[in-house]
């Protein structure tokens, strides 16, 4: 029986995002075109005798860590008394709209499920993921997907995007709830338009709430990309290029212009995670 798994937990980009207002359950109704990318955290999950032991480099209390909550919930759901040791090496910036915490939780669900056979049907695992958080079901499948509802309705789209993505992460952490609250306070009418690459209904409220983001948004829009925009509730911006040389030049330009930021050159992935190692 497999006793340990090491998994790459991929980030995501909201290539387009529409927000249709707040639902009775206090979540927002969204429609988004989402693509997972090869910027990844490294998550190790290992069976232990009991309990859930988690180590990460974020300083988050275990009770507040989504990955730890995912392990607790799935072990309870399956009725297993053994425990899990989880180690998360963060590479995906936090508070950037790239889904790192949700991706970590999703791969923990997948790993714990594999380590405690029999595995659950995909629809049951997706339901557990939705109970944990709105973005988590996406990462169970990953790739290119249309996401709707509060994020729990995931429809895969094939093939994945072929562009190279230059991702710029400013030294600004955006609070998702605050950005949505700002959207509620400043929206005029219902956003009923279709999904257009690079358009994000949360960009304007994020810029209003965090004006320090404005110079980065302006530069991203001037790169001459095929399309560009902000991911999720921010603070990350992306620019998509069909030609690698133009993407590499953009990454070099942004790195030189904004040494305080993190700039990544990423490719689309066909899955939300990659199990790179399993040992007995």
Protein Blocks (a to p, Z undefined) as FASTA:
>chain_A
ZZbdcddddddddfbdcdebjafkopacddddddddfbdcdddddddfbdjddddfeopa
fklpmklmmmmmmmmmnopabdcddddddfbdghkonommmmmmmmmmmmmmmmmccddd
fklmmmmmmmmomklmmmmngmjdddehjopaccddddddfbdcdddddfbdcdfklmmm
mmmmmggcjafbdcdehiafklmmmmmmmmmlmmmmmmmmmnopabdcdehjbjadcddd
fbfklmmmmmmmmmmmmmmbccddddddfbfbdcfbdcZZ
